Amino acid sequence: MFYVQQLFNGITLGSLYALIAIGYTMVYGILRLINFAHGDIFMWAGYWVFFSFFLFHLPWWIGAILAVVLTAGMGMAIERFAYRPLREAPRISLLITAIGASFLLENLIIVLPWAGGRQKSFPRPEFMSQIFSLGTLRIQALTVWIPLIGLACLIGLLFLIYHTKIGRAMRAIATDIEATEIMGADINKIISYTFLVGSALAAVGGILWGCRYPRLQWDLGITPGWRAFTAAVVGGIGNVTGAMIGGFALGLFEILLVAFIPNLSGYRDAFIFGILIIFLLVRPTGILGKPLKEKV
């Protein structure tokens, strides 16, 4: 029963990594940019819920919806004011800008009088705290709710990408941005939509992460962000389905490593980033990724 419980925990963590990894892979698939601010966007979602609940005393579910909307808006704003002006600049300029945007988001939390550098408690809703008993197996409600919500978001994303006009435009830009622009597509609008969708999914991941680990801190997005980036690389960065597979695989690996070999729990990051290095050396395109043709 212990290992069944750990399997549930692995699926829960994997669904969180998948939600964050999708944002990395969507942006990279279109702009060939690693958005290092993505982990901090994930972190801000939890703080938006915190502000709405403790400062404005809004019901939790309204605060969660508001957090998704505001976080998606932050993603669009970063694209509009930080990345778009440098779209024709050398890639190193975009990379430095992404790192600068990450530091900006982290330090904004530190200087805000309602947040600061001290750890805060995330307001976990009651329905996430319930315990279900199946014989001798005890399961927290959140280990059921988080994968279900994550799965619903992933199905919705796949529908958007493969069955809507916006999704077709996103796939066209990922294939050839210049040809898509020549065909009359509004490139700026489609890229903004990409950041909106990726940031909204990161917001859902951030809220669910707060339910799973109910603490908030300015550096909360760093470690999950890097692990989700690893998941995106393992699955095939630029491939949405690959990011999902990489997220679930990494979450299961992390939890089962601790369950089977508890003495190595302190080295989980070393194992995770070791996997990243191995994939970059042996199969840099990831599980489902395809080699990119460089233009000359």
N, C-alpha and C positions, 0 to 999 in steps of 0.2 A: 504493500500500500504506500510505503514511503516513496518508492520510485514512480508510482502513478501520480502522486502529489507533485513530485518534481517535474514530471512530464507536463502537467498543467501549468506549472510555473514557467517552464521553458517556452511553451506556446504563447503564454502571456507576454513574456519579455520579447520573444521573437516578433510578435505583432507590433509592439512598440517600435522596435528597431526598423521594421518594414515601413511603418508610417513615416519615420524620419528619413530613411534611405531614399524613398521615392522622390523627395524634394531635391536631394543631391543629384539623382540620376536624371530627373526631368530637365533641370537647368543645364547640366552637362550635355545632355543629348541635343539641346538646341544651340547653346552658346559656346560649348566646349570650355566651360568655366566651372571650377570647383567653388561653390558658394560657401566660403568658410563662415559666413554670418548665419548660416542656416541653423546651427545648433543653438545660437543665441536667440533666434526667432522662436524656436521651440521653448526655450527658457521663459521668454516674455509671456507666452500663453498662460503659464501657471500664475504669473504675477497679475495678469489682467483679471483672472478669476479671484485672486486674493483681494485686489483693490475693489472689485465690484461687490464682494461678499462682506468684507470687514469695514470698508469706507462708506459704501453707498447702501449696504444692507439689502442688496437685491437677492432674490431667490437663486439658489445654486444653478439651476438649469438655465436661467436667463443670463447669469454671469458667464456660463460656459459658452453659450451661443454668442454673446457679445465678445468674448475673448477670441473666438474663432474669426469673427468679422474683423476685429481690430488687428489681429496678428496677420491675417491675409492682407489687410491694408498696409501694414508695415512692410511686408514682402514686396508689394507693388511699389511702395515709395522708395525702397532701397534700389530696386531696378531702375526706376525713373530718374532718380537724382544721383545715384552713385555709379551705376553700370552703363546706362544708356549713353551718357556723354562720352564714354571711353570705348564704345563698341568697335570703333575703327582703330583704336590705339593698339600697341603691342600687347600680347597676352600678359606679360609681366605686370603691366600697369593695372589690368583688371584684377590680377591676383593680389597685388598690394592693396588695392581698394577694398577687396573682399575681406582681407585681414583687418584693415582699418575700420570697416563697418562692424566687424565682430567686436573689436575693442570698444567702439562707440556704444554699442548696445549693452555691453557688460558694465561700462562705467556710468551709463545713464541710470542703471538700477542702483549703483552705489551712492550716487549723489541725490537720488530722490528722497525726500524726507519721510515718505511713507514706506520706503523699502530699506535702503542702506545696505551695509555690508554684513549685517547680522542675519543669521538664519531665521526664516519665518515658517510658520506651520501652514500647510496647504489645507483648505477646508474640504475634507473628504465627505461626500454625501452619504446619507444613511444606507441607501440601498447597496452601496459598494462595500459596506462594512459587515454585512450579514454573513453568517456561517451556515453552509449547507452540510448535512451529515448523510453520508451514504455508507451504512454499516460502520466500519471502523475508520472510513475515510472522511476527513473533514476538509471541505473546500470553501475558501473565501469566495464570496459573490463576485469580487472583482476579477478573479481568475476565469470566470465565465463571461462576465460583461465585457472585459477588455478585448478578448479575441473576437467576440461577436461584433462589437462596434468597429474594431479594426477590419474585420472581414467585410462588413457592410461598406466601409469607406473604400476598400480596395476594389470591390465589385463595382461600386459607383464610378471609380476612376477608370477602370477598364471599359465601362460603358461609354464614358465621356471620350476616351481616346479613340475607340474603334467604331463608335456608332453615332457620333455627332460631327457637325461641320467644324467646330473648333478643334476637336480631336484630330480630324483629318488634316487640318492646317498645321497643327503641332507636329504631326508625323512628317508632313511635307517639308517644314522648316528644318527638322532634324536631318532629313535626307539631303536637302540642298537649299540653303536659305536664299541664295542669289536667284536661283530659278523660280522659287516661290514668289519672291518679290516682283520679278518680271511678269509673272502671271497675274499680278494685280492684288495680291494679298496684302493686308495691312500688317506688316511685320511687327511694328511696335506694339500694336494691340494684342497680337497673339502671344508675344513674349511676356507682356504684362499679365495675360491670363495664365500663362505657365507659372509665373511667380506667385500669382494669387492662389492657384490650386495647390502648388507645392507647399506654400506657407500655411494654407488652411489645414492640410493634412498634418503638417508639423504641429500646428496648434492642437489638433485633436490628440496627437501623440503626447504633447506636453501636458494636457489636462489629464489624460489617462495615466501618464507617468506620475503626476502629483497624487492621483488616487492610489497608485501602487506604492510609491515612496513619498509620504506626505511631508515633504520639507522643501523649502524654497531658498535658494542662495544665488548670488550673482554669477557664480561659475557653474551653475547646474547643467548648462547645456554643453559644456566642453567634453566631458567623457562620453555621454551618450551620443553626442554629435560625431566624435571620432569613431566610435564603434559602429554607428550607422553608416558612416562613410566607408568603413571596412566592409560592411555588409553589401553596400552598393558595388564596390570593386569586386568582391567575391562573386556576386550574382551577375555582374556584367554592367558596368556603369554606362548609362545611356539607354539601358533596357529596363523598362518598368517591371515586367514580370521577373526579370533577373534580380532586381532590387528586393522584391517581395520574397523570393526564394532565399536570397542571401540573408535577409533579416531574420526569417524564421530559423534558418540553419544556424546562424550565429547565436541567437537566443537560446536554442536548444543545447548547443555545444557549451555555452557558458554555464547554464544551470546544471547540466548533467556532469560537467567537469567537477563542479563543486560537490555534487551529490555523491559521485563515485570516488573521487579523490579529494576529500576535504582538506588534506594537508597542503594542497596546491591552490587553495582558494585565494590566497594572497597574490598569486601569480597569474590571475586570470587575464589581466591586461597584457602581460607578456605573451601569453598564448594567443590572444586575439590578434595582436599586432604582428606576432610571428606568422600567423596565417596570412595577414595582409602582405608581408614581405615575400612569402612563398608564392602567392598568386602573382605578385608583380614580377617575380623572377621567372616563374614557370608558365603561367597563363595570364598575362596582363589584361586580356580582354574579358576575363571572368568566365563564369559557367555558360551564360547565354549571350555574352557580348560578341561582336564581330569586329574585325580589324577595320580601322578607319583609313580611307584613302586620303593622303595629304595632297592638297592642291599646290601646284608649282607655278 
